[in-house]
Amino acid sequence: MNEDGLIDGLTLSPDPLANRPDPSSFNDVETELSEVSDERHILAARVEAGACVPVYEYEAEDTAPIGSAFTLYVLGAPVDAVDSGVLAWDDELTNTPELKSLPSGKLQDEPDGTTVTVDEAATWMISISDNTATDMLIDALGVDSAEAVYDDMGLREPDGLTPLLSTAQLFQLGWGPDNDARTQWADADTDEQRRIFPTCHPASRASTPLP
């Protein structure tokens, strides 16, 4: 990043798993992952009669970052809001400069003022990991609404996802110009973390530029 906290270069490297045959078993998957990272966790399951039945596990009980899977909990908020009549899938959300995040996705490249339905934003959030769509849904219902569904959705350790950050805030925290931000966050309790990034995330983003 440059002195303004903006990305000014990218490094592209060969894919270490390129030209390999597709894995034919979960053991093959675990073996290939072992060549990418020493830390790996696998849980493959099928849903039977409404229950999650594991079919393969590797250190699945260990707590670990969940990456884009956090959007499943973001999705729980509009589902709950639609079920309760607070929101409809065809309600429109407006894409504003304050809500635009970094890729992946496509909404960050759309003109300011572009509208999408709640259904479209949710679909793009899940299908192409659209970060701006994710932040639009968080903004529409509020962080509290998303955090409120954790128990119903079976999140085992909700403290690990509290407070919920927008994707833009995650970028700011991990790669923003304030090098002390990650240390401050790691050492802070939940209330202090909410003060670092207020739940009204567009306001916090206005004072903290994206990387």
N, C-alpha and C positions, 0 to 999 in steps of 0.2 A: 504494500500500500504506500501511497505517497504521503506527504506531510499534511494533506487535507483529509486523510483517512479514506481516500478513494482507491479502488483497485487499479493499478497501473501496469499489471503484467500477469501472465498465466504461464505455468509450466506444464507441458503435456509429456507424459511418459508412456511407454508401451504397456499394454495390458498384460500383467503377469500371468493371467489365465487364458490369454488368447490362444486359439488353435488347439485347445484341449477338447477331448470328447465330452459330451454332456454327461454329468453324473447319472449313474443308473441306480443308485441306492443312497439312503441317508448317510451311510458310512462314507461313501464317496464325497458327499457334500461336506461332511465334517473334516475329511482329509484335505480337501481343497481349501477350506476356510483356514485350516491350521497353517497353510503356507502364506496366508495374507496377514494373520494376526494371532498373537498368542492368546488373546482374550476373545472368546467366541461362545455364544450361547444359542442353542437350537431347541425349539419346541414346535413340533409338527403335530397337528391334532385334527380330528374330524368331529363334526357336530352330530351327535346322535341323541334323538329325543330331547333336544334342548340342552344337552350337556356336552361339555368339551371333553373329548376322550383322546388323550395323548397317544400317538403312535410311534413317536421317536423323540428322545430327549437327550440333550447334552448340556450339563450344567445349567439346566433350565430353571432351577430354584434360586440361582444367584441373581442379585439385583444388578442391573446394568442399564445404560442409556437405551432408550427405545427408538430414537431417531424419528423418522416420519410417522411411525405408528402412533405418535401422540395425536395425530389428526383424527384418529378413531374416537378419541374422547371429545375433541372439538365437535365432531359430527353428532355426538350424543346430545349436545345442547339444542340444535335446531330440531332434531327428532322429537325431543321432549317438548319443545315449544310448539311444534306443529300438533302433537298429540293433545296438548292442553288448549289449543285454539289461540295461542298468543301470536302465532306466526303461520304463514301459509307457504307452501313450496313455490308458488308463483309470485310471491312478494318480490319486489325488486330492490337490489342493493346497488349503490353508486360507488364507482371506483374513483377515488380522489388521490391527489399526490401524496397526502399524508398516510394513505393506506397501502401505497405501493411498496412491495418488498423486493428482494432479489430473486432470481431464478433458483429452482426450476419453476416452470409454469409459463403462462402466456399473458395473463392479465396485466403483468407489470409493463407490457409493451403496448397496451391499448390506450387510446386517448383518454385524457382526464374527462370525467363525467360519463364514461361508458357505464351502462347499467346491465346487470345480469340478474337472473332470478336466484332465489335461495337454492333451488334445485341445481341450477347450472354451477353455482359456486361450490356446492357440496360435491357435485360430480367431478369437477376439475380438481378439487382438493384431493380426492381419493384416487382418481384415475391417473393424473399426471403430476401429483404432488405440487399443485399450484400454490405457492406460498402467499401470493397476494389474495387469492380466493380464501385461503385459511384466515388471513388477517381480517378480511371483510366480514367473515362469519363471526369471528371473535368480537369485532367491533359492534356488529349488529345486535348481539345479545348480551355482551359484557362478559368479562372474565369470570365473574361470580356464577353465571349460568353454566358455563362450561365446567367449572370446578364442582358444581353441585351434583353432576351426574356421575362422579367418580365411583361412589359406593354402589349405585345401581348397576354400573357397568362392570363391577368386579375388579376395579383397580386395587391391587393388593397393598401397595405402599403409596397412598395418595400424597404423602408429604414430599415424595420425590418429584411430583409434578405440580407443586404448590409453592409459590404462586405460578400460575400459568403465564407464560410469556408469549407474545406474538412472535412470528418468525423474524420480523424485522428486529425486534428486541434481542432475539437470540444471536442474530448477526452482529448487532452492536456489542453485545456482551463478549462474544468470542473473538471478533476481529475488528472492533471499533477502535478509534484513535486513543481512547482512554485505557492505557495499559494496566491501570490499577483496578479497573472495573471487575475483572474476574476474581481478583483477590478479595475485594470488598464484598462481592456477592458470596463467595465461598465462606467468608467469616461471619456473614450476617444471618440473623434469625429471619423468620418469615415476614414479620412486621417490617423489619429493616429492609428486606428485599423489596417489599411493596413500595417503600419510599424511594428506593433506587429507581425502580420502574413502576410508576403509578399504574393502576388498573386501567385508567383512561389512556391507553397506549398512544393514540395519535398526538396528545399533548406532550408526552415524554419524548416522542420521536422528533418533534419540532425543535427541541433543544439539544438533541443528540444526533448528529448526522450519521447516515448509513455509511458503512465502510466503502 
